[in-house]
Amino acid sequence: MKNIFVTRKIPEIAISMLKEKGYEVDVSPEDRILSQEEIINYLSKKEYDGVISLLTDNIDKNIFEKSKSVKIFANYATGFDNINLDDAKAYGVTITNAPAPLSAEAVAQHAISFMLALASRIVEADKFVREGKYVGWEPMHFMGTDFLGKTLALVGGGRIGERVAFYAKGLGLKIIYTDIAQNERLEKEYGAVYFKTLDEVLKQADFVSLHVPLLPSTKHLINKEKLSLMKPTSFLINTSRGPVVDEEALRDALKSRVIAGAGLDVFEFEPKLVDGLVDLPNIIMTPHIASANLDAREQMSQIVAENVIDFFEGRVPKNIVNK
């Protein structure tokens, strides 16, 4: 029998799949983010074989050293920057992620929703009405931005970028993108035009949507210098990882209208926000919910369970990230 610890409640499908295999599954009773010390404390109560972790769990040598019976950490997320892969390799621990196709779909839809809401100033207008300021139609009130013929720059042309392109094409946007490698399908199916450098796409775009992993090379990928390259009428969308954007630089750029607006689902110091960000009218912020779609989250749950089962049944998990 295998013992599995889950650091926070996730959709029941994963728990059921593991129990059907005869595994004993313990889910943290705390419905909140656990500290490293708390995770170590839970793992010390039993000889666990596997852990299902969340993106909010900081997993490194401190945990590996004190939980040597654990052979796999299956991350319930597409990203895995919360886990130190070098430390995992040193301790012989397998790491997997859960890149659910439906999660990519949900994130893409969220990114498009940001664009539509920013272009039409929906959040500003909604607040205006709720505050009782609406007294009648005005010809110049809340003038927005048209979509048709505008240019969307995808920074990252992978799975999520492709799905954003799918929706963007239907809305009449021109699509350009940059990535470390070209994506022929993105170009063939959606007419996307590839540029080698980030600077080139930032200068041309009316909307910039970020879809890159958090790596040392992508931290503060969007900073003061890069923001200054964007059009004063352009919008920045981030549904990837918070530290990809220098949040202080973004705040200053929004305040001084270097760019027109931004939509953030992730934050540099999550869940804390840089001072002054919430006071700006030209930003829309959501609490890391881009993939918060029931079907997507259940699919992620299924994938994470499959990774654990495959590992303990002697198969290489489909989503192993540290081969």
Steps between C-alpha positions, in 0.01 A plus 500: 500500500623848413448802723428829325480844658308784332599846621156654444155390390472444123212359291393160631575311177871471586429372850254243368740376231779451753275326752373266229860386459514422870703803598444671831446871438526772762392852410612794710207609718619860469324679216789740449858522380736294714842622603804280444507423870138389494556277197801343670294447815224322309749283311666398827179339627517208258737345248352655187590372156363791297379856537252697292619858533358834393661792325494689829719238673870581524669163441879475528780318683355593838202279426685232300750455784229443758270280288737247342227239457320727250601405146267723299359849535212535256429870456134589455584776252635559154793693643759354736717798591403438863720188500878510492581247227872495579423402859251239378766347276753494784255305718377275218144631512274499194303817424192516277258772399142503372473688169131439438375597152185646655716709732671653198157572355383668820812717529470604136138601550596698809769686306250586227250613765759741636554644153130549437437651843795740471416606146139572596586640846240269650637491854534879518149546366353240736655678799366832371146364490526330840617824660184674379680731261303401190248776422447440130661426166796715400656502152863494624458281804739204552634501147656162433722329245388303195633146455468456126833527323698558819822306568540242774852401603540162664809474714524123496347295222435173681174322589332796668631748246348289224160501666512876551578529128195285421265742675688810388475405134122474535493852644684640200837559663829478315735265685874527546712303743844440639645188658830315524380286208248548221164325511401404146148402602443842656607661176310268267168486687479853636717703266736594781822674401818409685755748632827401662511772762264620768573862413362457149160373611465748786544794264225378265238361737170645615462208741787303654415166660763316704524120485845405621617287794678660792873444451804707593494628141134607519496670840422869434483423130263796493674786678522878475706487182267254327187688605643817348510323163127438500244734345330744740170351378602137566397252768704239686347166607669262742351157569837324522706566815512816710878559508512506119390863545680759711188608686643830624600594147154403378331709769706802400434442129124479559500804725687715247308347206809355334252226404122517505419215734572153632329180606669287766397161629837441667720725711868539569470461878179300501271537684641842596476785253746779438388818676278722289395236248144473632450875471542505123185509287669353191578156637283191546614245757372150572626270779688235298182345362577474128475120511214501753267306278335192650569277200860621479570447869349152491712412200808624686399283795470194276840567342674542835358167620604328176854629551515347847346170391727467197805563716416235758396248235841525335409723207662832419240768580389689190563832669837446664700825499837384633593197291 
